[in-house]
Amino acid sequence: MKKSLFICILLVGLTVASSAEASLLVFQNKVITVEKGQTFAVPVTIDPSGEKNYTVRFTLGFPPDILEVTSFTPAPNWLVVPQPGYDLVDNKSGQFIKTAGFPKGFSVPESFGTVTFSAKQAGEAVITVGPRSFVLNAQNRSTLESRPQVRVVATVGLPPKASSITPLPNLPQGEQNLFDINLIPQIQTSGAGLASKVAPGEFLPLSVKLLNFGSRNRVDVTVTYKITDTEGKTIYSAEETVAVETTATFVKTIQIPFETLPGRYVAKSSIVYPGQVAPATTEFPFTVERKILGLFQSDFYRYGGITLLISILMILLGRALIKRHRGARFTVFDYSDIPHDQRTFYEILSDTIMEMRERVGDQALAIAADIDDLKVDRETGRVLDITGPPAKIIAILVSEYEKSLGKKVSFSFRKG
């Protein structure tokens, strides 16, 4: 049976804790000067202010025309989460996301890792911790208090001293609901790295899970589902509102319209919630394909072609083996080396032995080998020598064969 089509993971209601519980993201330098073309490191430390925390999502925004991320090195003891939406380096839009857990928890400042940037162009840039960042405690509550900023000055030639540049203040984290959404295809796939497939009229089961990591107050979340073709035309659209207090898990099924043409499509999902700060959308491609006898059309043709090819090969192999077997047992021998006046008798005896061999098997060779004045090859049946009257030998051979079969036999001989 099919598993769920995809899983929507919604992180709900991250709220700022009181100052006694506040944690901080700390940059080693809040002002960085660099020459164009050079790289520079931005180490970040998490200060939990004495409260034990376990999970951190660290997001950055930066101007992609001036800066780009070249690498990230996590600090020891962190388990990085390589999930879409929680692990991202996008130098086109200027976004960086890393999420990791500290299994035993930490209540003293811990290094989270180091982000390395490159200065692509000269100019002034600001690296800002994004509002989707959080630091979670044992109650899955975000304790992050504020979002620091780093001012970067990239120049052509010798940059100014960092001490001469005024650092930027931290931004408030704010008390807000914050959601993420993630789609993971779980239906039949045609191979590693290839899109999921579904037939027209079939149902796509969607497993949806909403998790509240903030306050335990009720939050109404509107989830929108869409399926579009490659040109952006919507073939299905629906939405529903879900009330979430702690967690909510449900299954949503979408039926692909029967008239849907085969081709590539995109499943999209987005959410709307009170006090929304950042958009939360996700999508993945899949293929609509007709079925033949319960198999997708491409699989039917592929398996059918393989079966047909194997059948043809087996038939050819069988015929070749039969031909080889028959050819080995019923070879018409060439007696051109025998004098012409005796050659006919050699050929008549040889053909008689071969035809009889076809009827009774290798017993025909044994009978022929026991005839006086007739010498034959016991392996092939080739007549080697005739030392007596040929007509008498032929008559005795035919008589012995008739005794073996218990009836009269007739033979056809090669044409002269």
C-alpha positions in Angstrom: 0.0 0.0 0.0 1.1 3.5 -0.6 2.5 5.5 2.2 1.5 9.1 2.7 2.3 11.5 -0.2 4.1 14.0 1.9 4.6 15.2 5.4 4.0 18.8 6.4 6.0 19.8 9.4 4.7 23.0 11.0 6.6 24.7 13.8 4.1 26.8 15.6 4.1 29.7 18.0 7.7 30.5 18.9 7.5 33.0 21.7 10.2 35.0 23.5 10.8 34.0 27.1 11.2 36.3 30.0 14.6 37.9 30.5 15.5 35.4 33.2 15.2 32.6 30.6 16.7 34.6 27.7 19.4 33.1 25.4 21.6 35.1 23.1 23.3 34.6 19.8 26.8 36.1 20.1 29.1 37.1 17.2 32.8 37.3 17.8 32.9 40.5 15.7 30.1 42.8 15.0 32.1 44.9 12.5 34.2 43.2 9.8 36.4 45.0 7.2 37.7 43.0 4.2 39.1 43.5 0.7 37.0 42.6 -2.3 37.7 39.0 -3.3 38.8 37.9 0.1 37.0 35.5 2.5 36.2 36.0 6.2 34.8 33.9 9.0 31.8 34.7 11.2 31.9 32.4 14.3 28.7 32.3 16.4 28.2 31.3 20.0 25.0 30.4 21.8 24.7 31.9 25.4 21.8 30.2 27.2 22.2 32.4 30.3 22.2 29.4 32.6 19.1 27.6 31.3 19.5 24.3 29.6 18.7 24.4 25.9 18.7 21.6 23.3 17.9 22.7 19.8 19.0 25.7 17.7 17.9 27.0 14.3 20.3 29.7 13.1 19.3 31.7 10.1 21.1 34.6 8.4 20.1 37.1 5.7 22.7 38.9 3.6 22.9 41.0 0.4 23.8 38.4 -2.3 25.2 41.0 -4.7 28.0 41.7 -2.2 28.4 38.6 -0.2 28.2 34.8 -0.6 28.5 31.9 1.8 31.4 29.6 0.9 31.2 27.1 3.8 29.9 26.3 7.2 31.8 24.3 9.9 29.6 23.1 12.8 31.2 23.0 16.3 31.7 19.6 17.9 28.9 17.8 19.8 26.1 19.2 17.6 23.9 16.9 15.5 23.0 18.8 12.3 19.5 18.3 10.9 19.8 17.9 7.0 16.1 18.5 6.4 14.7 20.8 3.7 13.7 24.0 5.3 16.2 23.5 8.1 19.4 23.3 6.1 19.9 25.8 3.3 22.6 27.9 1.6 21.0 30.1 -1.1 23.5 32.6 -2.5 20.9 33.8 -5.0 18.4 35.1 -2.5 20.9 35.7 0.4 19.6 33.1 2.8 21.4 30.7 5.2 19.8 28.2 7.6 21.4 25.6 9.8 19.6 23.6 12.5 21.2 21.3 15.0 20.6 19.6 18.3 22.8 19.3 21.4 21.7 15.8 22.7 22.6 16.4 26.4 21.6 20.0 26.4 23.8 23.0 27.3 23.5 25.6 30.0 26.8 27.4 29.5 27.9 29.3 26.3 28.6 26.8 23.4 30.1 27.5 20.0 27.6 26.7 17.3 29.9 26.9 14.3 31.6 29.2 11.8 30.1 30.6 8.6 32.6 31.6 6.0 31.7 34.4 3.5 33.4 35.8 0.4 33.2 39.5 -0.5 32.1 39.4 -4.2 31.9 43.2 -4.6 33.0 46.3 -2.8 30.4 48.0 -0.7 28.8 47.9 2.8 26.7 44.9 3.7 24.7 43.8 6.8 24.5 40.2 7.9 21.3 39.8 10.1 20.1 36.9 12.2 16.7 36.1 10.7 13.3 36.1 12.6 13.0 32.4 11.9 15.8 31.6 14.3 15.1 29.9 17.6 16.8 28.3 20.7 14.5 25.7 22.3 14.6 24.6 25.9 13.3 21.3 27.4 9.7 22.5 27.1 10.2 23.2 23.3 9.9 26.9 24.1 12.2 29.4 22.3 14.3 31.3 24.7 16.0 33.5 22.0 15.9 37.2 23.2 17.3 39.2 20.2 18.8 39.0 16.8 22.3 40.5 16.4 23.7 42.1 13.2 27.2 42.2 11.6 28.3 45.2 9.6 30.7 44.3 6.8 32.7 46.9 4.8 34.3 45.5 1.6 36.7 47.7 -0.2 39.1 47.8 -3.2 42.4 48.2 -1.6 43.3 48.6 2.1 40.0 48.6 4.2 39.5 51.0 7.1 40.0 49.9 10.7 37.0 48.1 12.2 37.3 50.3 15.4 36.3 53.3 13.3 33.0 51.8 12.2 29.9 51.9 14.5 28.4 48.5 15.1 24.7 47.9 14.6 22.3 47.2 17.5 20.6 43.9 18.0 17.1 43.5 16.6 14.2 42.4 18.9 13.1 38.9 18.5 9.5 39.9 19.1 6.6 37.8 20.3 5.2 36.1 17.3 3.9 32.8 15.8 6.4 31.3 13.4 5.6 28.5 11.0 7.6 26.2 8.6 6.2 23.8 6.1 7.9 20.9 4.4 6.7 18.5 1.7 8.4 15.0 1.3 7.0 12.8 -1.4 6.3 9.2 -0.2 4.4 7.7 -3.2 5.8 5.3 -5.8 8.9 6.6 -7.4 10.6 5.5 -10.6 14.1 5.7 -9.2 16.5 7.5 -7.0 16.3 11.3 -7.6 13.2 11.0 -9.9 9.8 12.4 -9.4 6.9 10.6 -7.8 4.2 9.2 -10.1 0.4 8.9 -9.8 -2.4 8.0 -12.2 -5.4 10.2 -13.1 -8.3 9.6 -10.7 -6.0 8.3 -8.0 -5.8 9.8 -4.5 -2.8 11.5 -3.0 -2.8 11.0 0.8 -1.3 13.9 2.6 0.0 13.3 6.2 -0.1 16.7 8.0 1.4 17.3 11.4 1.4 20.6 13.2 3.6 21.2 16.2 3.3 24.1 18.7 6.8 25.0 20.0 5.7 28.2 21.6 2.9 29.1 24.0 0.2 26.6 24.6 -2.5 28.9 23.5 -4.8 27.9 20.6 -3.6 29.0 17.2 -5.7 28.9 14.0 -3.7 27.9 11.0 -5.0 28.0 7.4 -3.4 25.4 5.2 -3.7 25.8 1.4 -3.1 23.0 -1.0 -2.6 23.4 -4.8 -1.6 21.3 -7.8 -0.4 23.2 -10.9 1.0 22.2 -14.3 4.3 23.3 -15.6 2.7 26.5 -17.0 1.3 27.5 -13.6 -2.3 26.5 -14.3 -4.1 25.3 -11.2 -5.9 21.9 -11.6 -6.7 21.5 -7.9 -7.0 24.0 -5.0 -8.4 23.6 -1.5 -7.8 25.1 2.0 -8.8 24.3 5.5 -8.3 25.9 9.0 -6.9 23.9 11.8 -6.9 24.8 15.4 -3.6 23.9 17.2 -2.9 23.9 20.9 0.0 21.5 21.3 0.0 19.1 18.3 -2.4 18.2 15.6 -2.1 15.3 13.1 -4.5 14.5 10.3 -4.6 13.0 6.8 -5.7 15.1 3.8 -6.4 13.2 0.5 -6.4 14.9 -2.9 -7.9 13.2 -5.9 -6.2 13.9 -9.2 -8.9 14.8 -11.7 -9.7 12.0 -14.2 -9.3 14.3 -17.1 -5.7 15.3 -16.0 -3.3 14.9 -19.0 -0.1 12.9 -18.5 2.9 15.2 -17.7 4.8 16.9 -15.0 2.9 18.7 -12.1 3.8 20.6 -8.9 2.2 20.0 -5.5 2.3 23.2 -3.4 1.3 24.0 0.1 1.3 27.2 2.1 0.1 28.4 5.5 -1.4 31.6 6.8 -1.6 32.4 10.5 -2.1 35.4 12.8 0.8 37.8 13.1 2.6 36.1 10.2 6.2 37.5 9.8 7.6 35.4 6.9 5.9 33.4 4.2 5.8 29.6 4.7 5.5 27.7 1.4 6.9 24.5 0.0 6.5 22.4 -3.2 7.7 19.4 -5.0 7.3 18.0 -8.6 5.5 14.8 -9.5 4.4 13.0 -12.7 0.9 12.1 -13.8 0.9 8.9 -15.9 -1.8 6.5 -17.0 -1.8 2.8 -16.0 -2.2 -0.3 -18.0 -3.2 -3.5 -16.2 -2.4 -1.9 -12.9 1.1 -0.8 -14.0 2.2 2.7 -14.9 2.4 3.0 -18.7 6.2 3.5 -18.8 6.7 0.5 -16.4 4.3 -1.7 -18.5 6.2 -1.0 -21.7 9.5 -1.4 -20.0 8.6 -4.7 -18.3 6.8 -5.9 -21.4 9.8 -5.1 -23.6 12.1 -6.9 -21.2 9.8 -10.0 -21.1 9.5 -10.0 -24.9 13.3 -9.7 -25.3 13.9 -12.5 -22.8 11.3 -14.7 -24.6 12.9 -14.1 -28.0 16.3 -14.9 -26.6 15.1 -18.1 -25.0 13.4 -19.2 -28.3 16.6 -18.5 -30.3 18.8 -20.2 -27.7 16.5 -23.3 -27.7 16.4 -23.5 -31.4 20.2 -23.1 -31.5 20.6 -25.9 -29.0 18.2 -28.2 -30.9 20.0 -27.5 -34.2 23.3 -28.1 -32.6 22.1 -31.3 -31.0 20.5 -32.6 -34.2 23.5 -31.4 -36.3 25.8 -33.4 -34.0 23.7 -36.6 -34.2 22.5 -36.5 -37.8 25.4 -35.1 -39.8 25.5 -36.1 -43.5 29.0 -37.3 -43.9 31.1 -36.5 -47.0 32.7 -39.5 -48.7 34.3 -37.8 -51.6 37.6 -39.4 -50.7 36.1 -42.9 -51.4 36.6 -44.3 -54.9 33.5 -43.6 -57.0 32.6 -47.3 -57.6 32.4 -47.8 -53.8 31.2 -44.4 -52.6 27.5 -45.1 -53.2 27.6 -48.1 -50.7 29.3 -45.9 -48.1 26.6 -43.2 -48.5 23.7 -45.8 -48.3 25.1 -47.4 -45.2 25.9 -44.0 -43.6 22.4 -42.6 -44.3 20.8 -45.8 -43.0 22.7 -45.6 -39.7 21.9 -41.9 -39.3 18.1 -42.3 -40.0 18.0 -45.3 -37.6 19.9 -43.2 -35.0 17.1 -40.6 -35.2 14.6 -43.3 -34.4 16.3 -45.4 -31.7 19.2 -43.2 -30.6 22.8 -44.3 -30.1 21.6 -48.0 -30.1 21.8 -47.7 -33.9 25.5 -47.1 -33.7 26.0 -50.1 -31.5 24.1 -52.4 -33.9 26.0 -51.1 -36.9 29.3 -51.6 -35.1 28.5 -55.3 -34.5 28.0 -56.1 -38.2 30.8 -58.2 -39.6 32.8 -56.6 -42.4 31.5 -53.1 -41.4 33.7 -50.7 -39.5 32.0 -47.5 -38.1 33.0 -44.7 -35.7 31.1 -45.5 -32.5 30.9 -41.8 -31.6 29.7 -40.2 -34.8 28.4 -43.2 -36.9 30.7 -42.4 -39.9 31.4 -45.5 -42.0 35.1 -46.1 -41.9 35.5 -49.2 -44.0 33.6 -51.9 -45.8 35.5 -55.3 -46.1 32.7 -57.5 -47.3 30.0 -57.5 -50.0 28.2 -54.2 -49.6 24.8 -55.5 -50.6 24.9 -58.2 -48.0 26.1 -55.8 -45.3 23.2 -53.4 -46.2 20.7 -56.3 -46.0 22.0 -57.5 -42.6 22.0 -53.9 -41.2 18.4 -53.3 -42.3 17.4 -56.7 -40.9 18.9 -55.9 -37.5 17.2 -52.6 -37.4 13.8 -54.2 -38.1 14.4 -56.7 -35.3 15.2 -53.7 -33.0 11.9 -51.9 -33.9 9.8 -55.0 -34.3 8.5 -53.9 -37.6 9.4 -53.2 -41.2 11.3 -50.0 -41.8 12.0 -47.9 -44.9 14.8 -45.5 -45.5 15.3 -42.4 -47.7 18.7 -41.8 -49.1 20.6 -38.8 -50.4 20.2 -37.9 -54.0 23.1 -38.6 -56.2 
